Amino acid sequence: MLRSSSSYTSEEDQDHHHHHNHQSPPSDLPPPPPPQPPPISFNHHHFNLPLLPSSSSITPSQVIHPRQLLLTCAELLSRNQFSSAYRLLNLLSTDFASQSGDSTERLVYYVTKALNARLNRYLSTTFVTNPNFNNTPPHYVLQQHGISSNFLSPRNPNNLNLVTNPCGLTSPRGQPEGLVTNIKFSSYLTLNQVTPFIRFTHLTANQAILEAIEGCMCVHILDMEIMHGVQWPPLLQAVVERAATLGRPTPVIRITGAGWDPILLERTGERLCRFAETLGIEFQYHDLVLHNSEVVDHADVVANALSSPVHRQGLSSSDDNIRVADEALAVNCGDYLHRLLREYDTRSLRRFLHKVKTLNPRVLTLGEREADHNHPLLLRRFSEALDHYGALFDSLEATLPPQSPERVAVEEGWFGDEIRDVIGAEGEERRERHQKYETWEVLLRSSGFKSVALSPFSLSQAKLLLRLHYPSEGYQLQVVNTNCLMLGWKNHPLFSVSSWQ
């Protein structure tokens, strides 16, 4: 694995690690080749890091830690030293990366793909926008950076094709966008089946919702990232069973499912309606289509949708004494809020939280990653990404067989895409802006929310989930501030679920 010795280093330690932990090449290496002509520079800052050894000059007896090589490569890219970064990427891809290797080799494989995407994007953007390169073949531009024209060849699966895609924005494996979306959703289902992470998040959030709506006869659940809706059948069943046990009428339930794919939202609603019908529950479903271009307006989109006549029609219960005004609202934000963050900007997130607070929900459940991938500096979030995804890949290795197709699907279709976003993208293109619980706590409290304590049953359920389905000793649970439950791998927290009101 690639994590540092401690997962809880301070900010000063991380900064010191990034800037002072570079090692010189071993002394018994052959002398470096003659220096190349100076590369074209697009800024006025020049850094003179030592030349890195080529892959052919490394002997098997020499031990090089891949984490340090990855950090060095990220620093070279952050300094626009493309020639050295390219050589180091070739070394990493050739000698340390494998999609079918151990957890470290697989992590290096996806991280080097992300770094390659970042290098490609910068060079292609410069080629397209810099007037000095008008009518200049891209091969010449790359060669001026000391980068072989083979970089443009599709023979290396880790490299994007700069010629056919000058902005470096290819979909994974060159698939059409619609097919990529299907692969993403399919990998989500696989992730839910073979790892405890999504099940843990759903189980803990559902228990908080079930406790918050006790005694309510009209319940409205707003799910801001419903995906396939796999979270809700267990909750619907629990609501029916509790009503039968207590001898009470079953509550009227409606779910508003938000997401970016209208077809998926429609299919999810159809499945939930069919399932509710088998339970004999009075149920309604509404979809709420979001768009990336409207991300800053999600607060208004939600408020307008919930108050529209179309959305509220037919909400009267079979019991005339139950009115819509008595409806209890539960808001579920699983893997969603971090997408509202922008570079140095929390305004859209705060507007959304403020709007939700005005709706007076019985509970808001928040499921997020326990990682800091929102820092504007590449090196800071790069180190965090190595730790976070290193722990995730270690857990997958302990849970699934080495050649498991499910493991490949999860790593390629889900975590690999996240790594590409965290490391390969920049600015407004970045969407995976994960933050740790301590940051979410400050944001929620400043928006008027108060924490809701976890019940002992929530913890016992999570323990039972791990014991029955994921018996590896590496998984660990931790309660934080009475309202947050974290799931981690060997003392490294990975996912958190918290409840607010």
N, C-alpha and C positions, 0 to 999 in steps of 0.2 A: 504494500500500500504506500501511498505518497504523502500521508498526513505527517505533519510535524510532530515532535515528541509530545507537545502539549496542545490540546485543542482550545485552550482558553488563554491564549497569549494576549497581552495588552496591545493597544494601538501603537505605543512606542516600540514594543518588541517587534511588531510586525514591520514597522517602517525600518527599524534597524536591520531586520532580517533581509529585507528586500535590497538594501543599499550596501550592505557590508558582508554578505555571505557568499561572495563569488570566489571560486577557487581557480588558481592558475593551472594550466595544463601540466600533467606529470613531467618531471624533469627528464625522464628517459625517452620521451617522444622524439622523433626526428625533427630537425629544424623546420619551421613553417615555410611554406612556399614563398617565392618572391611576392611582394605586395602588388595588388592589382591597382590599375589606375583609379584615382579617386572617383567614387560614385557621384552622380548628380545629386545635389542636395536641394531640398525644397524648403529649408529654413536656414537660419544663420548660426545654428548651434552644432558643434561637432564634438563627438565623444570618441575617445580612443580606448575602447575596450580591447583586451588582448585577442589575437586571432584564435579561433577555436580549431581543434584538430578535425580533420576530415574523417569520415567513417573508415576509410582504408588504413588510417594510421593508428587505429585503436586495436590493441591486442586483447584476446579473451581474458588474459590474466589481470588486465587493468580494470579496476572497479570504478565506475562512474555512477553516481546516484541520479536516477532519472528526474527526481523532483528538482534537484539543483539545475539540471540542464533545462528543464521546462521554465523555471524561474528566470534563468539567464536569457532564454529565447524571448520570453515576454518582455524583459527589460530592453533587449536589443530592438524589438519592434516598437516599444514605446519611445525609443530614441531615434527611430527612423534609420537604423543601421541594418538595411535590408539584406545586404550581401552576407554578413555574418549570420543573421537570423535564418536566411535561406539554407546555408550550409548546416546549421545546427538542426533545422527541421528535417533535412535529409538524413542526418545522423540518427535522430530520434525515430523517424519513420522506418528506417532500415533495421536498426539494432535494438530498439526498445519497445516498439509498438506492435500489437497483434490483436485483431478483433476476437480471436479464439484462444488467446493466452490466459495467463492468470489475471487477477484483478488489477495489478499494477500495469501490465502490458495493455490491457483493454482500456484503462483510463488514459494512458499515454496515447493510444490510438485515437481516441475521440478528442483529446486536448490538442494534439498536433493537427487534426483536421480543422479545429476551430482557429488555431493560430494561422494555418494556411489560408483559411477564409479571410481572416483579418488582413494578412499580407496582400492577398489578391485584391481585396476591396480597396485598400489604400493605393496600390499601384494603378489599378484600373481607373479610380476616381481622378488620380493625378494625370493619367494619360488623356482622359476625356476632357478635363476642365483646364489644364495648364496650356496656355497659348504657345508656350515654347515648344510643344510637341505636336502642333498642327501638322498633319500629313507625315508624321513620323511613324514608321511601323512599330507595333508593340514589341516585336522581338528586339529591336534596337534599344528601346527604352529599358527593357529588362537587362540586356547585356551591359548597359551603362551602369547598372546597379550591381554588376558582378553576378547576375543570376542567369543561369543557363536557359537557352530557349526551350529546353526540354521541360521547363516548368509549365509550358503551355500544353504539353502533351497529356491526353487523357489516360495514358498508360499508368500513371501514378494515381491510384484511387483516392489518395489523400489530398490531391490538388484539384482546385476548381479550374474550369476552362475559361481563361481570360479572353480568348479571341471570340468565342461564340457568345459569351456573356460578359460584356465589358464592365458591368457594374458589380460583378461578383455575387449576384443575387439568385443563383440557381437554387432550386428546391433540392432537398436531399436525394441523392442518387439520380438527379436529373429528371425526376418524375414530374408530371403535370401537377399543378397546384391542387386540383380536386382530388387526385389520387393520393397526394401527400396528406391531405386532410383526412382521408379514409384510413391511411396508415397510422396517423396520429391517434385517431379515435380507437382503432383496433389495438394499438399498443397500450392504450389506457385500460381497456378491458383486461388485457393480459397482465398489466401491472396490478390490477385489482385482484386478480385470481392467484398470482404466485408470490406476492409480497404482502406483508401486514400493513403497509403504510396507508393505503387508501381505506382499507377496512377499519383500521384504528381510528382514522380521522372521522369516518362516517359513524362508527359505533359511539364514539365519545360525544360527537355533536348531537346525534339522535337522542342519547340519554338526557342531555341538557335540555333539548326541546321537549321531550316527553315529560320531564319534570316541570317545565315552565308552563305547559298548557294543561296541567291537571285541573279538572273541574270545568274546563271551557267546552262549550257545545258548538262553537263555530271557530275553526282554526284556519288561518291563512299562512302558508309557508312560502316565502320568497327566497328562491335559490338563485344566487347570482352567477353560478357556473354549474349548471345542472348536468351537462354532458349527456350520458346515457341514462341518467336518473336512477342508477343502481343504489343510491343511498336510501331511497324512500320506501320501497316495498317492506323492508324490515320495520320501519317506523309505523307504516299503516297497519301492519299486522299487530304490532305492539299496542297501538291505540284500540283496535278491536278487542284484543284479548283482555286489556285492562277494563274496558267497559263491561265486558261479559262477566269478569270476575267480581266487579263491584255492583253488578246488577243495574247499570246505568245505560241510557241510550248512547249509541255510538255517535261521536261528534261528526258534524259536517266538516269535511276537509277539502280545501282547494290549494293547489300548488301553482305558483307562477314560476316558470323555468326560464331563466335568462341564458343567453349564449350568442355565439357569432354565426352559427350555421342554422338557417331556418329549416332546412330539410331534417337535420338531426333533431332539432327541437320538436318538430311535428311528430316524428317517429317516436321520440321519447314520450310525448304526451299520449300517443295512442297506446303504447305499452302500459303506462301507468293507469290509464282509464280501464283497460282490460283487466289488469290485476285488481284494481279497486272493485270492479264488478264481481269478481270471484269471491271477494270478501263480503259482499253485500253492503258496502259502505257508500254513503252519499258523497260523491267526489266530483270535483271539477278541476280542469287543467287549463292554464293559459300560457302561451309562450311570449317571450319578450326578446326580440332580436336586437342585439347590440352591434355596433359597428366601430371599427378602430378609429375611424375619422370622428366619431362622436365621443371618444373616450373622456374628454374633459366635460362632457354634458351628461354623463351617466346619472348624476343626481336628478336632473330634470327629466331624463328619459324614464327613470323609474317612477318618479312622482306623477308624471303625466299619464303613464300607463296604468298605474293603480287607481287613478281617479277617473279614468275614461268610462263613459257609459257602456261601451262594448265589453270592457273588462269586468264590470260590476253587474252585468245583467244576469238574471236568474240565480241570484245568490241567496234567496230566501230559503229557509229550511222547511222541511215538512212539518216541523213544530212551529205554529204561528207565534209562539211566545219568544222564539229565537230570532233576533234581528241582526242584520249585517253590522250594525253599530256595536254589537257585543263581540264581534270577531276578534280573536286573539292573533296577533301577528308575530311570527318568528322569522328572522332573517338569517339565512345561512350564507356565509362567505368562505367557501372552501377554495383555496388556491386562486383567489380573485383579487383581493385588495391591493396586492403588490403591483398589479397591472395598471393601477391608477396613478402610480408614482411616475414622476418625470425628473429630469436632471435638475437638481437643486430646487425642486418645486413639489410641494405637497398640497397645493390649493385644490385641485380636482378631488383628491382623496378626502380632504377636510370638508369640502362641499357635500360629497356623498355621505359621509358620516353624519354631518349636521342634518341632512335631509332625512336620513334613516331615523335619527333621534327624534325628529319632530313627528314621526309616525308612531312613536311610543310603543315599540315592540316589547313583547314579553321577554324575549331573549334575542341576542345576536351572537351567533356562534362563528368563531374565526379559526380557520385552519390554514396554517402557513408553514413554510420551511424555516428551520432554525439555522439560517445562514445570512450573511451580509453580502449580498450581490448587488447592492445599489450604490456603492461608492463610485464616484466619477473617475478615480484613478484606476487604470487597468491593473497595476501591480497589486493594489490592495484587494480587489475582488478576485484577482487571479489566484492568490494564495488561499483565500476563503474557498474558492471553487475546488482547488486541489484537495483541501481537507474534507469538504462536504461530499463531493462525489467520490472521493477515495473511500470514505466510510460506506457510502451507498454500494459501491462496487464490491467492497469486502463482504457486505451483508448478502449480496446476491450470490457471491461465490460460495458462501456457507449454506445458502438455502437451496440453490439449484445445481444440478450436475454441470460439469464443465462444458459439455457440448449441447446444453439445453437450448432448443430453438426459442423457448419462451424467454430465456435470459437475453438472447440476441435481440429479440423483438423489443423487449423493454429498454435495453441499453441503446439500441439504434434508433428506435422510433420515439422514445420519450426523453431519457436522460441525455442521450447524444445531442438531441435538438436543443435542450436547455443549455448544455455546455457551449454549443455553437453560439447561442444568443448571449450568454454571460460574457464569453471571452471574445468571440468573433465580431459581435456587433458593437456599435458605439452610438452615443447620442440618442436621438428620438427613436432609432431603430430598436433599441433594447426594450424588451418587454418583461424579461424574467428578473425583476428587481426585488428579489427576496430580502426580507429584513428579519431580525431576531425579535423574540417576544418582548424584550425590554423596550425596543423601539415602538412596537405596536401598542404596548401598554401606555406609553406617554401620549401617543396620538389619540387613542380612544378616550383616555381620561380627560385630555384637553378638549375633546368634542362632547363632553358631558356624560359619558358612559361610566357606569360603576361595575366593578367585577362581581360575578356570580360564582359563589363557591362550588367546587365540584362535590358531588355526593360520594360517599364511600363506595356506593354501588358502581359508579363510573370507573373507579380504579380497579375494582374486583372484576368487572367485565373485561377490561383491557388485559388484565393478567390472564384471565381465562382464554381469551382469544389467542394470546401468544402460546400458552401452554398446550392448547389443543391442536393448533394449526401450524405454529411456527416455533417448535421446541428448541431451537438453537439457543445456547446460553449467551450469545452475544447481544441479543435484544434486551434493552433496559427501559424501564419507565421511571419518570421523575415528576413529582408534583411541585409546581412553582407558584408561590403567592396564593395558594388555596384555589385559584380559579383556572390554572393552566396545567395540562397534562402533556408531557413530552415523551416521545418515543425516540430512542437513540440506539446506536450500535457501539458497544464497548466504550462507554463514557463519552461518546460524541453525540449530543442531541441532534436529531435530524428533522423531526416533524413536531409541531405543537398545535394543540387545540385549546382554546380558551372561550369562556362564556361571559357575556356582558349584558347590561340592561340600561 
